[in-house]
Amino acid sequence: MSYYHDEKMQKLFQLLVQPKTLDTIDLTESMIKNLIIKTLAAHGSMKSSQLNEITGLHFDILEEVLGKLEKEDLCSQTAGGFLFATVEYTIKKKGVDKAAKLAQENPYVGMAPVVYDEYFEIMEIQLKGRYPLYIPEEVAENAFKDVVGVELAKEILVEAAIGGKGFFIYGPPGTGKTFLTSKMSELLPPLIMPKFVEFNENIIQLFDPDFHKLRPEQPEDPRWVKIYAPFVFTASELSTDKLETNFNPNRGVYDTSPIIKANGGVLLLDDLGRQREDPNALLNRLIVPLENKRDMIYIKGSPVVFHSYFIPALSTNLDISIIDEAHLRRAPIHVSLDQPTIEEIVEVFKRNLDELGEEYDEAGIERFRMVYTPSSEGGERLKPTFAHARDIAQIAQAVKVMKGEDRITEDIIEKALERHILVVLQRKYTPEIFERIFANKASFK
């Protein structure tokens, strides 16, 4: 679809061809040599094809640099055929000693980085004039194809994406706040980013597979990746320290903060008020990156600017008054999620079973439905949540496997319900008592 690979993206792909000579690559020859020596030392012996896969350096560059390292008596060819990709290299004693000294300064071994200036320029091209967006109708439909109900919320999120505006998403536990917010990564345009950035021979890691989802099409230079717009989320484990870029001495890289990882996408601060720190202290850390669209990090005392052009999403189940008005102004759009209807939770339950590849009886589905049906209609009138639909489907699968059955039956659904802690508690207590036990203190008063 052209939305995910527009004219600007096509031009960037033309720019990001893989360098094939030392004269055309952005890194210094010294840095490339050091990276190859450390990689060889880490493996002892390896084929040039393995070096190519690990470092992302073109075979022509590897052949040229390895030839120089051989002349310096740091490594040698030990096996291989006619093709350079099959040639095996082994680190020599002199190379081992040199690699040990290099590792004391920086132990990093892996993909070759991109120089900072190159990163900054390519990112600037992509982010300039990013909003307002034109989001085709079919893009929005595809992004939310797995979301049941909440039509108004989906409409509001599309509006937030168009304008690049922050939003406050609110609803009782289990209403799908995180799941719905994650779909914004498919509403926003994709991004090209380097996996690693080099600044004064220090390595900064940008790409995080936990938050960056790869697009099918990728640039020729493997040091760069094309991703869907990032969706980065934090929850009760968040602290101000985790909002900073910190050095990882074991890997020899600076791990970038959620603020930088969310660049070009969405940063969700979930469960605000559940953290050990005051939520406003956490939100204070976001003020400058939000205003300037850039964040300052420090590499061995040197200040370095990184892009931080993200949409903030705030969420809490506590009283909204815990968040200062100044922070709400930076997430001015209100997205409210209500308790799902019975039909919605049944639909999600069936989708979860389908996703698990399970066959099921309609009687089992009806048993699940009656759990949430009003008592006046013969049901148990439990409070439905989307989380129940997911959990009970998974528990039912485990029960089915345990019993050696071929499909999910009514009896298996009942046993799965008996295993679910919140279902058990709601059955044990009246809705009023249950609400008091798990008091939902969130309010917009």
C-alpha positions as CSV (number, residue, x, y, z in Angstrom):
1,M,0.0,0.0,0.0
2,S,1.4,3.4,-1.0
3,Y,0.6,4.8,2.5
4,Y,3.3,2.6,4.0
5,H,5.8,3.1,1.1
6,D,5.1,6.6,-0.3
7,E,7.4,8.7,-2.6
8,K,9.5,10.0,0.3
9,M,10.1,6.5,1.5
10,Q,11.0,5.3,-1.9
11,K,13.6,8.1,-2.2
12,L,15.1,7.1,1.2
13,F,15.4,3.5,0.0
14,Q,17.4,4.8,-3.0
15,L,19.7,6.7,-0.6
16,L,20.2,3.8,1.8
17,V,22.0,1.4,-0.6
18,Q,24.6,-0.8,1.1
19,P,28.1,0.7,1.0
20,K,30.5,-1.5,-0.9
21,T,33.8,0.3,-0.3
22,L,35.7,1.9,2.5
23,D,35.4,5.2,0.6
24,T,31.6,5.1,0.5
25,I,30.8,3.9,4.0
26,D,30.2,6.5,6.7
27,L,32.4,4.7,9.3
28,T,36.2,5.0,9.7
29,E,38.4,2.2,8.6
30,S,39.8,2.0,12.1
31,M,36.3,1.4,13.6
32,I,35.5,-1.3,11.0
33,K,38.8,-3.1,11.7
34,N,38.2,-3.0,15.5
35,L,34.7,-4.4,15.0
36,I,35.9,-7.3,12.9
37,I,38.8,-8.1,15.2
38,K,36.5,-8.2,18.2
39,T,34.0,-10.3,16.3
40,L,36.7,-12.8,15.2
41,A,38.0,-13.0,18.8
42,A,34.5,-13.7,20.1
43,H,34.1,-16.7,17.8
44,G,37.7,-17.9,17.3
45,S,37.1,-19.0,13.7
46,M,34.3,-18.1,11.3
47,K,33.4,-17.8,7.7
48,S,33.2,-14.4,6.0
49,S,29.5,-15.1,5.4
50,Q,29.0,-15.2,9.1
51,L,30.9,-11.9,9.5
52,N,28.6,-10.4,6.9
53,E,25.5,-11.6,8.7
54,I,26.7,-10.3,12.1
55,T,28.2,-7.0,11.1
56,G,26.0,-6.1,8.1
57,L,29.2,-5.1,6.2
58,H,29.3,-5.8,2.5
59,F,31.6,-8.7,1.3
60,D,33.8,-6.3,-0.7
61,I,34.5,-4.2,2.5
62,L,35.1,-7.4,4.5
63,E,37.5,-8.8,1.9
64,E,39.5,-5.5,1.8
65,V,39.7,-5.1,5.6
66,L,40.4,-8.8,6.3
67,G,43.3,-8.6,3.8
68,K,44.7,-5.7,5.7
69,L,44.3,-7.5,9.0
70,E,46.1,-10.5,7.6
71,K,49.1,-8.3,6.6
72,E,49.1,-7.0,10.2
73,D,49.3,-10.6,11.4
74,L,46.0,-10.3,13.3
75,C,44.1,-13.1,11.5
76,S,44.6,-15.7,8.8
77,Q,42.7,-17.8,6.3
78,T,42.3,-21.4,7.4
79,A,39.7,-22.8,5.0
80,G,37.4,-22.0,2.2
81,G,36.8,-22.3,-1.5
82,F,36.7,-20.2,-4.6
83,L,34.0,-17.9,-3.3
84,F,35.0,-15.4,-0.7
85,A,31.8,-16.0,1.3
86,T,33.1,-19.6,2.0
87,V,36.5,-18.5,3.2
88,E,37.1,-19.1,6.9
89,Y,39.2,-16.8,9.1
90,T,40.9,-17.5,12.4
91,I,42.1,-14.9,14.9
92,K,45.8,-15.1,15.7
93,K,47.6,-14.5,19.0
94,K,48.4,-10.9,18.1
95,G,44.7,-10.4,17.2
96,V,43.5,-11.9,20.4
97,D,45.7,-9.5,22.4
98,K,44.5,-6.5,20.4
99,A,40.8,-7.6,20.7
100,A,41.3,-7.9,24.5
101,K,42.6,-4.3,24.7
102,L,39.7,-3.0,22.5
103,A,37.1,-4.9,24.6
104,Q,38.3,-3.1,27.7
105,E,37.4,0.2,26.1
106,N,34.3,-1.1,24.4
107,P,33.2,-4.8,24.3
108,Y,30.5,-4.2,21.6
109,V,30.3,-6.9,19.0
110,G,27.4,-6.9,16.5
111,M,25.8,-5.0,13.6
112,A,28.0,-2.1,12.3
113,P,26.5,1.2,13.4
114,V,25.5,4.3,11.5
115,V,27.2,7.6,12.2
116,Y,25.2,10.1,14.3
117,D,25.0,12.8,11.6
118,E,23.6,10.3,9.1
119,Y,21.0,9.2,11.6
120,F,20.0,12.7,12.5
121,E,19.6,13.8,8.8
122,I,17.6,10.8,7.7
123,M,15.3,11.1,10.7
124,E,14.8,14.8,10.2
125,I,13.7,14.2,6.6
126,Q,11.0,11.8,7.8
127,L,9.7,13.8,10.7
128,K,9.6,17.3,9.1
129,G,5.9,18.2,8.4
130,R,4.7,14.8,9.6
131,Y,1.4,16.2,10.8
132,P,-1.4,16.6,10.0
133,L,-1.7,13.2,8.3
134,Y,-4.1,12.0,5.7
135,I,-5.0,8.5,6.8
136,P,-6.9,6.6,4.1
137,E,-10.1,4.9,5.2
138,E,-8.8,1.4,4.3
139,V,-5.7,2.0,6.6
140,A,-7.9,2.8,9.6
141,E,-10.1,-0.2,8.8
142,N,-7.2,-2.5,8.6
143,A,-5.5,-1.1,11.8
144,F,-8.7,-1.9,13.8
145,K,-9.8,-5.1,12.1
146,D,-9.1,-7.1,15.3
147,V,-10.8,-4.6,17.6
148,V,-14.4,-5.5,18.6
149,G,-16.8,-2.6,19.3
150,V,-15.6,0.8,20.7
151,E,-16.5,2.6,17.5
152,L,-16.3,6.1,19.0
153,A,-12.9,5.3,20.6
154,K,-11.5,4.2,17.3
155,E,-12.8,7.3,15.6
156,I,-11.1,9.5,18.3
157,L,-7.8,7.7,18.0
158,V,-7.8,8.2,14.2
159,E,-8.3,12.0,14.9
160,A,-5.5,11.9,17.4
161,A,-3.2,10.2,14.9
162,I,-4.1,12.8,12.2
163,G,-3.1,15.7,14.4
164,G,-0.3,14.0,16.3
165,K,-2.1,14.9,19.5
166,G,-1.7,13.2,22.9
167,F,-4.6,11.5,24.6
168,F,-5.8,10.3,27.9
169,I,-7.4,6.8,27.6
170,Y,-9.6,5.7,30.4
171,G,-11.8,2.7,31.3
172,P,-12.2,-0.1,33.9
173,P,-9.6,-2.9,33.9
174,G,-9.9,-5.4,31.1
175,T,-11.6,-3.0,28.6
176,G,-8.7,-3.2,26.1
177,K,-6.9,0.2,26.7
178,T,-3.4,-1.1,25.9
179,F,-4.6,-3.3,23.0
180,L,-6.5,-0.5,21.4
181,T,-3.7,2.0,21.8
182,S,-1.2,-0.4,20.2
183,K,-3.2,-0.3,17.0
184,M,-2.1,3.3,16.4
185,S,1.3,2.0,15.1
186,E,-0.6,0.9,12.0
187,L,-2.4,4.3,11.7
188,L,0.8,6.3,11.6
189,P,3.3,6.3,8.7
190,P,6.2,3.8,9.0
191,L,9.8,4.9,9.8
192,I,13.3,4.0,8.8
193,M,15.8,3.9,11.6
194,P,19.3,2.6,12.3
195,K,19.7,-0.3,14.6
196,F,22.8,1.3,16.2
197,V,24.3,4.8,16.1
198,E,27.9,5.7,16.5
199,F,29.0,8.9,18.3
200,N,32.6,9.4,19.1
201,E,33.2,5.7,18.8
202,N,30.4,5.0,21.3
203,I,27.5,2.7,20.3
204,I,23.9,3.7,21.0
205,Q,21.2,1.2,20.4
206,L,18.0,2.5,18.9
207,F,16.2,-0.6,17.6
208,D,14.3,-2.6,20.2
209,P,12.5,-5.7,18.8
210,D,10.1,-5.6,21.8
211,F,8.7,-2.3,20.5
212,H,9.7,-2.0,16.9
213,K,7.8,-4.1,14.5
214,L,9.5,-4.7,11.1
215,R,7.7,-3.9,7.8
216,P,7.9,-6.5,5.0
217,E,10.0,-4.2,2.8
218,Q,13.5,-3.4,4.0
219,P,16.3,-1.1,2.8
220,E,19.4,-2.6,1.1
221,D,21.7,-1.5,3.9
222,P,21.1,-4.0,6.7
223,R,22.3,-1.4,9.3
224,W,18.9,0.3,8.7
225,V,15.4,-1.1,9.3
226,K,12.0,0.0,8.2
227,I,9.4,-0.4,11.0
228,Y,5.8,0.4,11.7
229,A,5.5,3.5,13.8
230,P,6.7,2.5,17.3
231,F,4.3,1.6,20.1
232,V,6.3,1.8,23.3
233,F,4.5,1.1,26.6
234,T,5.5,1.4,30.2
235,A,3.5,0.4,33.3
236,S,3.9,0.2,37.1
237,E,7.6,-0.6,36.8
238,L,8.4,2.8,35.3
239,S,10.8,5.1,37.2
240,T,12.5,8.4,36.2
241,D,15.8,6.4,35.9
242,K,14.1,4.2,33.3
243,L,13.3,7.3,31.3
244,E,17.0,7.9,30.7
245,T,19.5,6.5,28.3
246,N,21.9,4.3,30.4
247,F,25.1,2.5,29.5
248,N,25.1,-1.3,29.5
249,P,28.7,-2.2,30.3
250,N,28.2,-5.9,29.5
251,R,27.2,-5.2,25.9
252,G,29.1,-2.0,25.5
253,V,26.1,0.0,24.3
254,Y,23.9,2.8,25.5
255,D,20.3,1.5,25.8
256,T,18.1,4.3,24.7
257,S,15.1,5.4,26.8
258,P,11.4,4.8,26.0
259,I,11.3,8.5,25.1
260,I,13.7,8.0,22.2
261,K,12.5,4.5,21.2
262,A,9.0,6.0,20.8
263,N,10.2,8.5,18.2
264,G,7.8,8.7,15.3
265,G,5.1,6.7,17.2
266,V,3.2,6.5,20.5
267,L,4.5,6.3,24.1
268,L,1.9,4.9,26.4
269,L,2.4,5.5,30.2
270,D,0.0,2.9,31.6
271,D,-1.1,2.4,35.1
272,L,-0.2,6.0,36.1
273,G,-0.3,6.3,39.9
274,R,0.8,2.6,40.4
275,Q,4.5,3.5,40.2
276,R,6.6,4.0,43.3
277,E,7.3,7.6,42.2
278,D,4.8,10.5,41.9
279,P,3.2,10.3,38.4
280,N,3.8,14.0,38.0
281,A,7.5,13.6,38.5
282,L,7.5,11.0,35.7
283,L,5.5,13.3,33.5
284,N,7.7,16.2,34.2
285,R,10.5,14.3,32.5
286,L,8.5,14.3,29.3
287,I,7.9,18.1,29.1
288,V,11.0,19.1,27.2
289,P,11.0,16.1,24.8
290,L,7.4,16.8,24.0
291,E,7.8,20.5,23.5
292,N,11.1,20.4,21.5
293,K,10.5,17.0,19.8
294,R,14.1,16.2,20.8
295,D,15.8,14.8,23.9
296,M,19.3,15.3,25.3
297,I,21.3,12.4,26.4
298,Y,24.9,12.3,27.7
299,I,27.6,10.1,26.2
300,K,30.6,10.1,28.5
301,G,29.7,13.6,29.6
302,S,29.1,14.9,26.1
303,P,25.5,16.1,25.4
304,V,23.9,14.5,22.3
305,V,20.5,15.4,20.8
306,F,18.2,12.6,19.7
307,H,14.7,12.9,18.0
308,S,11.7,12.3,20.3
309,Y,8.7,13.1,18.1
310,F,6.1,10.9,19.8
311,I,2.4,11.0,20.7
312,P,1.9,10.7,24.5
313,A,-0.8,8.4,25.7
314,L,-1.7,8.5,29.4
315,S,-3.8,5.9,31.2
316,T,-4.8,5.3,34.8
317,N,-7.5,3.4,36.8
318,L,-7.1,5.8,39.7
319,D,-8.7,9.2,40.3
320,I,-7.7,11.5,37.4
321,S,-6.9,14.3,40.0
322,I,-3.5,12.5,40.6
323,I,-2.3,14.1,37.3
324,D,-1.7,17.8,37.1
325,E,-3.7,19.9,34.7
326,A,-0.4,21.0,33.0
327,H,0.2,17.4,32.0
328,L,-3.3,16.8,30.8
329,R,-2.9,19.7,28.4
330,R,-0.2,17.7,26.7
331,A,-2.6,14.8,26.3
332,P,-5.8,16.8,25.7
333,I,-7.9,14.2,23.9
334,H,-10.2,12.1,26.0
335,V,-10.8,8.4,25.0
336,S,-13.3,6.6,27.3
337,L,-13.8,2.8,27.2
338,D,-16.9,1.4,28.8
339,Q,-17.5,-2.1,30.0
340,P,-18.0,-4.3,26.9
341,T,-21.4,-5.7,26.1
342,I,-22.1,-9.4,26.4
343,E,-22.1,-9.9,22.6
344,E,-18.8,-8.1,22.3
345,I,-17.1,-10.3,24.9
346,V,-18.6,-13.4,23.4
347,E,-17.2,-12.4,20.0
348,V,-13.8,-11.7,21.4
349,F,-13.9,-15.1,23.2
350,K,-14.6,-16.9,19.9
351,R,-11.9,-15.0,18.2
352,N,-9.4,-16.0,20.9
353,L,-10.4,-19.7,20.5
354,D,-10.0,-19.3,16.7
355,E,-6.6,-17.8,17.1
356,L,-5.6,-20.7,19.3
357,G,-6.7,-23.0,16.6
358,E,-9.4,-24.6,18.8
359,E,-12.7,-26.2,17.7
360,Y,-15.6,-25.6,20.0
361,D,-19.2,-26.5,20.6
362,E,-21.9,-23.9,20.4
363,A,-23.1,-25.1,23.8
364,G,-19.8,-24.1,25.3
365,I,-20.1,-20.6,23.8
366,E,-23.6,-20.4,25.3
367,R,-22.2,-21.5,28.7
368,F,-19.7,-18.7,28.5
369,R,-22.4,-16.2,27.5
370,M,-24.7,-17.1,30.4
371,V,-21.9,-16.2,32.9
372,Y,-22.4,-12.5,32.0
373,T,-26.2,-12.6,31.3
374,P,-28.4,-10.8,33.8
375,S,-29.9,-12.9,36.5
376,S,-33.4,-11.9,35.3
377,E,-32.6,-13.9,32.1
378,G,-31.2,-16.9,34.0
379,G,-27.6,-15.8,33.9
380,E,-24.9,-15.2,36.6
381,R,-24.7,-11.4,35.8
382,L,-20.8,-11.3,36.2
383,K,-19.0,-8.2,35.0
384,P,-17.7,-8.9,31.4
385,T,-14.1,-7.8,30.5
386,F,-12.1,-8.5,27.4
387,A,-9.4,-9.9,29.6
388,H,-11.8,-12.6,30.8
389,A,-12.3,-13.7,27.1
390,R,-8.6,-14.1,26.5
391,D,-7.8,-15.8,29.8
392,I,-10.7,-18.3,29.8
393,A,-10.0,-19.2,26.2
394,Q,-6.4,-20.0,27.1
395,I,-7.4,-21.9,30.3
396,A,-10.0,-23.9,28.4
397,Q,-7.3,-24.9,25.9
398,A,-5.1,-26.2,28.8
399,V,-8.1,-28.1,30.3
400,K,-8.9,-29.7,26.9
401,V,-5.3,-30.8,26.5
402,M,-5.2,-32.1,30.1
403,K,-8.4,-34.1,29.5
404,G,-7.2,-35.4,26.1
405,E,-10.3,-34.0,24.4
406,D,-10.5,-33.1,20.7
407,R,-12.6,-29.9,21.1
408,I,-13.7,-27.3,23.6
409,T,-17.0,-28.5,25.1
410,E,-19.5,-27.0,27.6
411,D,-17.9,-29.0,30.4
412,I,-14.4,-27.7,29.6
413,I,-15.7,-24.1,29.5
414,E,-17.2,-24.6,33.0
415,K,-14.0,-26.1,34.3
416,A,-12.0,-23.1,32.8
417,L,-14.5,-20.7,34.6
418,E,-13.9,-22.5,37.9
419,R,-10.1,-21.9,37.5
420,H,-10.3,-18.2,36.8
421,I,-9.7,-16.2,40.0
422,L,-11.9,-13.2,39.2
423,V,-14.8,-15.4,38.0
424,V,-14.6,-17.4,41.3
425,L,-14.6,-14.2,43.4
426,Q,-17.5,-12.7,41.5
427,R,-19.4,-15.9,41.9
428,K,-18.6,-15.9,45.7
429,Y,-19.6,-12.3,46.4
430,T,-22.4,-10.1,45.3
431,P,-21.4,-7.4,42.7
432,E,-21.6,-4.7,45.4
433,I,-19.2,-6.6,47.7
434,F,-16.9,-7.5,44.8
435,E,-16.7,-3.8,43.8
436,R,-15.7,-2.8,47.3
437,I,-13.0,-5.5,47.4
438,F,-11.5,-4.2,44.1
439,A,-12.6,-0.6,44.5
440,N,-12.2,1.3,41.2
441,K,-11.4,4.7,42.4
442,A,-11.1,6.3,39.0
443,S,-13.4,9.3,38.5
444,F,-13.8,12.3,36.2
445,K,-15.5,14.4,38.9
